């Protein structure tokens, strides 16, 4: 389920090229997940890594995670 969520979110990613030649990427609907890197390939890699870190943090803290293309993640605490 986690892999499916990450893939769906990355399909939503948008990228822009700045005047300085760097690339900026973000995932609409997932606030705070963005990257700014020298190449588009590196921007994609860092954006996915940032998304993964954001997911781990959000799940560990029971923060809400937005549904992406019908894929929903929820944290379940095990005693």
ChimeraX attribute file (.defattr): number of C-alpha atoms within 10 A of each C-alpha:
attribute: neighborCount
match mode: 1-to-1
recipient: residues
	/A:1	9
	/A:2	12
	/A:3	9
	/A:4	13
	/A:5	18
	/A:6	18
	/A:7	13
	/A:8	16
	/A:9	22
	/A:10	19
	/A:11	12
	/A:12	14
	/A:13	18
	/A:14	13
	/A:15	16
	/A:16	13
	/A:17	15
	/A:18	11
	/A:19	7
	/A:20	7
	/A:21	12
	/A:22	14
	/A:23	20
	/A:24	20
	/A:25	22
	/A:26	25
	/A:27	20
	/A:28	15
	/A:29	14
	/A:30	16
	/A:31	10
	/A:32	12
	/A:33	21
	/A:34	22
	/A:35	21
	/A:36	20
	/A:37	18
	/A:38	14
	/A:39	14
	/A:40	18
	/A:41	11
	/A:42	14
	/A:43	21
	/A:44	23
	/A:45	14
	/A:46	18
	/A:47	23
	/A:48	23
	/A:49	16
	/A:50	16
	/A:51	22
	/A:52	16
	/A:53	13
	/A:54	17
	/A:55	20
	/A:56	12
	/A:57	12
	/A:58	15
	/A:59	17
	/A:60	12
	/A:61	10
	/A:62	13
	/A:63	12
	/A:64	12
	/A:65	16
	/A:66	15
	/A:67	15
	/A:68	20
	/A:69	12
	/A:70	8
	/A:71	14
	/A:72	13
	/A:73	15
	/A:74	13
	/A:75	14
	/A:76	9
	/A:77	8
	/A:78	4
	/A:79	3
